[in-house]
């Protein structure tokens, strides 16, 4: 293998491992920053609750789509 070439399956595995670790943290941080405004200790406002639910669902849908695209790319570029 030429040193300028990439080992696609290995890079894909490393990316998936790293991506999986970072996704949860960044998703929670993003959703909390965008949705929580009252900072009441005991409960969320109904609007905050809806916002968080929508944020997590949309994030899951996006990351599921990205994961499917990555798997497709890796299948197409197997050695």
N, C-alpha and C positions, 0 to 999 in steps of 0.2 A: 504494500500500500504506500502510495506517495505521501510524503509528509504534509503536502498541501491539501490532501483529501481528508474528509471527516468520516469517522465511523458512525454512520447515522443511527443504527440501533442503540449504540452505547450513549450517544448524545441524547437520544430520545428518552432513555431510561433515567439519565441524570436529570434532565429537564423535568420529567414527570415527578421524580422524587422531590426535587427542590420546590417545584410548583405546588405540590400537594401540601407541603409544610407551610408555605407562605400564604396560601389561599385563605385559610380559616382566619388567620390574624388580620389580613388586610380587609377581608369582607366584613368582619365584626367592627373593625375600626371605622371603615367607610360608612357602614349603616348607622352606627351610633352617632358619628359626627353629623350625618345628614338628617337624622330623624329625631334625636332626643334634644329637646330644648327646655323642658321644664325642670329637669334635675330634681324632681320630687323623690324623696327617699323610698317611699312605700310602693308606688305604682306608676305606671305610664298613663299618659293621656290616651284616649281612644285614637286620636289622630297619630300619635307616636307609635302606638301598637300596630296600626294599619301600615304605616310607613315602614317600620322594621320588617313586618311580614312580607310586604311587597319587595323590599330591598333584598332580603335573603332569597326569595323565590327567583327574582330576576338574576341575581348573582349566580345561583345554582344553574339556571337555564343557560346563562352565558358560558360558565365553566364547563358544563356538560357538552355544549356545542364545540368549545375549543378543544376539549379532550377528544371528541370524536374526530375533529379535523386533524389533530396530531396523530391519532392512530391511523387514519387514512393515509397521511403523508408518510408515516413510517412503513406501512404495508407497501406503498408504491415504490419506496426507495430501498427495499431490502437488497442486500448483496446477493 
